[in-house]
């Protein structure tokens, strides 16, 4: 099942299941508890983020080929950081190059598989971790590299938390339709050119292992979004480097989920 959150022509926001005709069957109830797909349909005027996550966890250095391309040893444990939930933005929305990055705009792309938690998860084992998953989505961990390397006090949160730096969507595909999240083709396309192309088989830590690790004595709340790492091919590793610029079109594609598409603009001062 595909689940979207959308604005309709009556200016109200709904959750629903989209069709190919630009309509959606309205979902009644709590998406993270009990819900029913009704027979009521509404036109989809604008797709929003599938939900508003209370927290966004991210895993760094989680693809083997990506670790090789930046010359780092494979981590023994998941590398964890967080993004400001306020960075979330939706399919077809603009990614803004921040004013504070305008002089040296080293803003990079990172295609990632997103995981949405359905039920509270604490101290879960890998064997049962996927039982806590509502579904999966396309996401991009947009990153301001100069801030990440030089202006973040040695940590990454600021560099990855600017407004619009976490596009995800266009929908959530429920776990029953995905099968194994660890066997999905994933790619990033910039202005029609494939920049990243891999499969989640290359992940060092599986989705289940990541959930289990994050839940150790720390409850993952319903609606939490987890970004599971990015494959090789990011912009700053290229020679010459490739960074996002105003006018670019960025696409994040994941097998069985779809395509998240965003344009790039400069933030208005």
C-alpha positions as CSV (number, residue, x, y, z in Angstrom):
1,X,0.0,0.0,0.0
2,X,1.2,3.5,-0.9
3,X,0.4,6.2,1.7
4,X,0.5,9.9,1.1
5,X,-0.3,13.0,3.0
6,X,-1.7,15.6,0.7
7,X,-3.5,18.9,0.4
8,X,-6.8,18.7,-1.5
9,X,-8.8,21.3,-3.5
10,X,-10.7,22.2,-0.3
11,X,-7.3,23.4,1.3
12,X,-7.5,20.6,3.9
13,X,-4.8,18.1,4.6
14,X,-5.6,14.4,4.3
15,X,-3.8,11.0,4.5
16,X,-4.7,8.6,1.7
17,X,-3.9,6.0,-0.9
18,X,-3.2,7.6,-4.3
19,X,-4.2,6.3,-7.7
20,X,-2.8,7.2,-11.1
21,X,-5.6,9.6,-11.9
22,X,-4.5,12.2,-9.3
23,X,-7.0,11.1,-6.7
24,X,-6.6,9.4,-3.3
25,X,-8.8,7.3,-1.1
26,X,-9.0,9.0,2.2
27,X,-7.5,7.2,5.3
28,X,-9.5,7.5,8.5
29,X,-7.9,7.0,11.8
30,X,-4.3,7.1,13.2
31,X,-1.8,6.1,10.6
32,X,0.5,4.9,13.4
33,X,-2.1,3.0,15.3
34,X,-5.3,1.8,13.6
35,X,-6.6,3.2,10.4
36,X,-9.1,2.4,7.7
37,X,-8.9,3.1,4.0
38,X,-12.3,4.5,3.2
39,X,-14.2,4.8,-0.1
40,X,-14.1,8.6,0.0
41,X,-11.9,10.1,-2.6
42,X,-10.3,13.5,-2.9
43,X,-8.2,15.1,-5.6
44,X,-4.5,15.5,-4.8
45,X,-3.6,19.1,-5.1
46,X,-0.2,18.9,-3.5
47,X,1.8,16.0,-2.1
48,X,3.3,16.7,1.4
49,X,5.8,14.8,3.4
50,X,4.1,11.4,4.2
51,X,4.1,12.4,7.9
52,X,5.7,14.9,10.2
53,X,8.5,12.9,12.0
54,X,9.1,13.6,15.7
55,X,12.7,12.6,15.2
56,X,15.1,11.9,12.3
57,X,17.9,9.5,12.9
58,X,20.6,9.1,10.3
59,X,23.3,6.5,9.8
60,X,26.7,7.6,8.4
61,X,29.2,5.4,6.5
62,X,26.8,2.5,6.0
63,X,27.7,1.4,2.4
64,X,30.9,-0.6,1.9
65,X,31.8,1.1,-1.4
66,X,31.2,4.5,0.1
67,X,33.6,3.8,2.9
68,X,36.2,2.7,0.3
69,X,35.7,5.9,-1.8
70,X,36.4,8.1,1.2
71,X,39.3,5.9,2.5
72,X,37.8,5.0,5.9
73,X,37.7,1.6,7.6
74,X,34.3,-0.1,8.0
75,X,32.7,0.9,11.3
76,X,32.2,-1.7,14.0
77,X,28.9,-0.1,15.1
78,X,26.4,2.2,13.2
79,X,27.6,5.8,13.0
80,X,24.6,7.8,14.3
81,X,23.7,11.4,14.0
82,X,20.4,13.3,13.8
83,X,18.7,15.9,11.6
84,X,16.4,18.6,12.7
85,X,12.8,17.5,12.0
86,X,12.3,21.0,10.7
87,X,14.5,20.1,7.7
88,X,11.8,17.8,6.3
89,X,10.4,18.8,3.0
90,X,8.2,17.1,0.4
91,X,8.3,15.7,-3.1
92,X,8.5,18.4,-5.8
93,X,9.5,21.0,-3.2
94,X,12.6,23.2,-3.5
95,X,15.9,22.3,-1.8
96,X,17.3,25.7,-0.7
97,X,21.0,26.5,-0.7
98,X,21.3,28.4,2.5
99,X,22.3,32.1,2.6
100,X,25.2,31.1,4.9
101,X,26.5,28.8,2.2
102,X,26.1,31.1,-0.7
103,X,29.7,32.3,-0.9
104,X,31.0,28.7,-1.0
105,X,28.0,26.6,-2.0
106,X,29.3,23.1,-1.2
107,X,25.9,21.5,-0.8
108,X,25.8,17.8,-1.6
109,X,23.3,15.1,-2.3
110,X,22.9,11.7,-0.5
111,X,20.3,9.3,-1.7
112,X,19.0,7.1,1.1
113,X,16.4,4.5,2.0
114,X,14.1,6.0,4.7
115,X,12.4,3.8,7.3
116,X,9.3,4.9,9.2
117,X,8.7,3.4,12.7
118,X,5.1,2.4,13.4
119,X,5.1,1.3,17.1
120,X,7.3,2.2,20.0
121,X,10.6,0.2,19.8
122,X,12.9,-0.2,22.8
123,X,15.5,-2.9,23.2
124,X,14.2,-4.8,20.2
125,X,16.2,-7.7,18.7
126,X,17.1,-7.7,15.0
127,X,14.9,-10.7,14.5
128,X,11.8,-8.7,15.5
129,X,12.9,-5.2,14.5
130,X,11.0,-5.0,11.2
131,X,7.7,-5.7,13.1
132,X,8.0,-2.1,14.3
133,X,8.2,-0.7,10.7
134,X,5.2,1.0,9.0
135,X,7.0,1.2,5.7
136,X,9.7,2.7,3.5
137,X,10.3,5.9,1.6
138,X,12.8,7.7,-0.6
139,X,14.9,10.3,1.2
140,X,17.9,12.5,0.6
141,X,20.3,13.5,3.3
142,X,21.3,16.9,1.8
143,X,24.5,18.1,3.4
144,X,26.5,21.3,3.5
145,X,30.0,19.9,3.3
146,X,32.0,23.0,4.4
147,X,29.8,23.3,7.5
148,X,30.2,19.5,8.0
149,X,34.0,19.7,7.8
150,X,34.9,23.1,9.2
151,X,32.0,24.9,10.9
152,X,30.1,22.4,12.9
153,X,32.3,22.0,15.9
154,X,33.4,18.5,14.9
155,X,29.9,17.1,14.5
156,X,27.5,16.9,11.6
157,X,24.0,18.0,12.9
158,X,24.2,21.6,11.8
159,X,25.5,20.8,8.3
160,X,22.6,18.5,7.7
161,X,19.8,20.3,9.4
162,X,19.2,23.5,7.4
163,X,15.6,24.0,6.2
164,X,14.7,21.7,3.3
165,X,17.7,19.5,3.8
166,X,15.6,16.3,4.4
167,X,13.3,15.8,1.4
168,X,11.4,12.5,1.7
169,X,8.5,10.8,-0.1
170,X,6.5,11.0,-2.2
171,X,4.9,8.3,-0.2
172,X,5.4,5.5,2.3
173,X,5.2,2.0,0.9
174,X,4.1,-0.4,3.6
175,X,6.5,-3.1,4.6
176,X,4.2,-6.0,3.4
177,X,4.8,-4.8,-0.2
178,X,8.6,-4.4,0.1
179,X,9.7,-7.8,1.3
180,X,13.4,-7.4,2.2
181,X,14.5,-3.7,2.5
182,X,18.1,-5.0,2.2
183,X,17.8,-5.9,-1.5
184,X,16.6,-2.7,-3.2
185,X,18.3,-0.9,-6.0
186,X,19.0,2.7,-5.1
187,X,20.2,5.6,-7.3
188,X,20.6,9.4,-7.3
189,X,20.1,11.3,-10.6
190,X,21.2,14.9,-11.0
191,X,20.0,16.7,-14.1
192,X,19.4,13.4,-15.8
193,X,22.9,12.0,-15.0
194,X,23.2,9.0,-12.7
195,X,25.5,10.0,-9.8
196,X,24.9,7.2,-7.4
197,X,23.8,3.6,-8.3
198,X,23.9,0.8,-5.8
199,X,21.8,-1.7,-3.9
200,X,21.0,-1.9,-0.2
201,X,22.8,-5.2,-0.2
202,X,25.9,-3.1,0.1
203,X,24.8,-1.7,3.4
204,X,27.2,-2.6,6.3
205,X,24.4,-2.7,8.8
206,X,21.0,-4.1,7.8
207,X,17.7,-2.2,8.5
208,X,16.9,-4.6,11.3
209,X,20.3,-4.2,12.8
210,X,20.0,-0.4,12.7
211,X,16.6,-0.4,14.4
212,X,17.8,-2.8,17.1
213,X,20.9,-0.6,17.7
214,X,19.0,2.7,17.9
215,X,16.5,1.1,20.3
216,X,19.0,0.0,22.9
217,X,17.6,1.6,26.1
218,X,16.2,4.4,23.9
219,X,12.6,4.3,22.7
220,X,12.0,5.0,19.0
221,X,8.7,6.8,18.9
222,X,6.0,6.2,16.3
223,X,6.6,8.3,13.3
224,X,10.4,8.3,13.7
225,X,12.2,8.5,10.4
226,X,15.5,6.6,10.0
227,X,17.8,7.4,7.1
228,X,19.9,4.3,6.5
229,X,23.0,5.7,4.8
230,X,24.1,6.7,1.3
231,X,25.9,4.7,-1.4
232,X,29.1,5.7,-3.2
233,X,29.1,8.5,-5.7
234,X,28.4,11.6,-3.6
235,X,29.5,14.9,-5.0
236,X,32.4,15.8,-2.8
237,X,34.3,12.6,-3.6
238,X,34.3,13.3,-7.4
239,X,37.2,14.9,-9.3
240,X,36.3,17.7,-9.8
241,X,33.7,17.8,-7.0
242,X,30.0,18.1,-8.0
243,X,27.8,20.2,-5.7
244,X,24.1,21.2,-6.0
245,X,23.5,24.5,-7.7
246,X,20.3,26.6,-8.3
247,X,18.4,25.2,-11.2
248,X,19.4,21.6,-10.6
249,X,16.9,18.8,-10.6
250,X,17.6,16.0,-8.1
251,X,15.9,12.6,-8.2
252,X,16.2,9.9,-5.6
253,X,15.0,6.5,-6.9
254,X,14.5,3.3,-5.0
255,X,13.2,0.0,-6.4
256,X,9.6,-0.8,-5.4
257,X,9.1,2.6,-3.9
258,X,9.5,5.2,-6.6
259,X,11.1,8.5,-7.3
260,X,11.5,11.6,-5.1
261,X,12.0,14.7,-7.2
262,X,13.2,18.1,-6.0
263,X,14.5,21.3,-7.6
264,X,17.3,23.4,-6.2
265,X,17.2,27.1,-5.5
266,X,19.0,29.7,-3.5
267,X,17.4,30.7,-0.2
268,X,15.8,34.2,-0.4
269,X,17.8,36.4,2.0
